[in-house]
């Protein structure tokens, strides 16, 4: 089953997808526990949409960097 493309943003990743903003909570080893909790609070579809938005953001940033004059 193919998931529909998330059209929320083609420039800035929309990582919340209805999840409340998180407070950063760093473990002693430097792991952001708040980010892990936020992602685990999402459904698998929401996680995939969030990651898809991030990939779109990175690709658009790379393209704009490649297009800049030297």
C-alpha positions in Angstrom: 0.0 0.0 0.0 1.5 3.3 -1.1 1.2 6.2 1.2 0.1 9.6 -0.3 2.8 12.2 -0.6 2.7 14.8 2.1 2.2 18.2 0.5 2.4 20.2 3.7 5.7 21.8 2.9 8.2 21.6 0.1 10.8 23.9 1.7 10.6 23.6 5.5 10.0 20.3 7.2 6.8 20.1 9.2 7.9 17.7 11.8 5.0 18.1 14.3 2.1 16.5 12.3 -0.3 17.3 15.2 2.1 16.3 18.0 2.6 18.9 20.7 5.9 20.8 20.7 8.5 19.0 22.8 11.1 20.2 25.3 14.6 19.0 24.6 15.6 16.4 27.1 19.2 15.2 26.7 20.4 12.0 28.3 23.9 11.8 29.9 25.1 10.2 26.6 23.8 13.1 24.5 20.7 11.4 23.1 17.7 13.7 22.7 15.0 11.8 24.6 12.3 14.4 23.8 12.8 13.8 20.1 12.5 10.0 20.6 9.4 10.4 22.6 7.9 12.8 20.0 8.5 10.3 17.2 7.1 7.4 19.3 4.0 9.3 20.0 3.3 9.5 16.2 1.7 6.8 14.1 3.9 5.0 11.6 2.3 7.0 8.8 3.0 10.3 10.6 6.6 9.2 11.2 7.0 8.4 7.5 5.4 11.8 6.5 7.8 13.6 8.9 10.8 11.8 7.4 9.6 12.5 3.9 9.3 16.2 4.7 12.8 16.2 6.0 14.1 14.5 2.8 12.3 17.0 0.7 13.8 19.9 2.7 17.4 18.4 2.4 16.9 17.9 -1.4 15.6 21.5 -1.9 18.5 22.9 0.2 21.0 20.9 -1.9 19.5 22.1 -5.1 19.5 25.8 -4.0 23.1 25.4 -2.9 24.1 23.9 -6.3 22.4 26.8 -8.1 24.3 29.5 -6.3 26.9 31.4 -8.4 30.5 30.6 -7.4 
